[in-house]
Amino acid sequence: MEVLKVASRSNPNSVAGAIAGALEERGVVEVHAIGAGAVNQCVKAIAIARRLVEKGADAPIKVIPGFMELKIAGEDKTGIRFIIEK
């Protein structure tokens, strides 16, 4: 499964294109975001990707949000993980 990482300064249109491409190629993609700004950009990108992928498609995409724990520079951080399936 491909993993995309989204930052607060990520362009939602670019991320949406990457999500749509991964869904077409593999049918599933995982997107990670840490921080409120990154989650905001990620949700916008998912909404845009949905529009791209669902044109002419029989079924909508499925988005499963969840938490993830990781260490960055020795500190424990909590992020949001979105699993997106076609």
JOZIQUI-V894928 format. One record per residue. N is the residue number from 1. PSI is psi in radians with two decimals (999 if undefined). Layout:
BEGIN
N;PSI + N;PSI
END
This chain:
BEGIN
1;2.33 + 2;2.45 + 3;2.18 + 4;2.43 + 5;2.28 + 6;2.34 + 7;2.94 + 8;-0.40 + 9;0.17 + 10;2.52 + 11;2.07 + 12;-0.61 + 13;-0.70 + 14;-0.74 + 15;-0.70 + 16;-0.72 + 17;-0.71 + 18;-0.70 + 19;-0.83 + 20;-0.72 + 21;-0.76 + 22;-0.65 + 23;-0.69 + 24;-0.67 + 25;-0.81 + 26;-0.36 + 27;-0.15 + 28;2.54 + 29;2.59 + 30;2.30 + 31;2.26 + 32;2.45 + 33;2.34 + 34;2.06 + 35;2.71 + 36;-0.75 + 37;-0.71 + 38;-0.70 + 39;-0.69 + 40;-0.86 + 41;-0.64 + 42;-0.79 + 43;-0.69 + 44;-0.76 + 45;-0.70 + 46;-0.71 + 47;-0.72 + 48;-0.77 + 49;-0.65 + 50;-0.77 + 51;-0.71 + 52;-0.80 + 53;-0.62 + 54;-0.12 + 55;2.03 + 56;-0.02 + 57;2.69 + 58;-0.56 + 59;2.62 + 60;2.85 + 61;2.80 + 62;2.25 + 63;2.18 + 64;1.85 + 65;2.69 + 66;3.00 + 67;2.73 + 68;2.55 + 69;2.36 + 70;2.88 + 71;2.25 + 72;2.08 + 73;0.72 + 74;-0.03 + 75;2.46 + 76;2.27 + 77;2.63 + 78;2.31 + 79;3.08 + 80;2.36 + 81;2.27 + 82;2.15 + 83;2.13 + 84;2.18 + 85;2.60 + 86;999
END
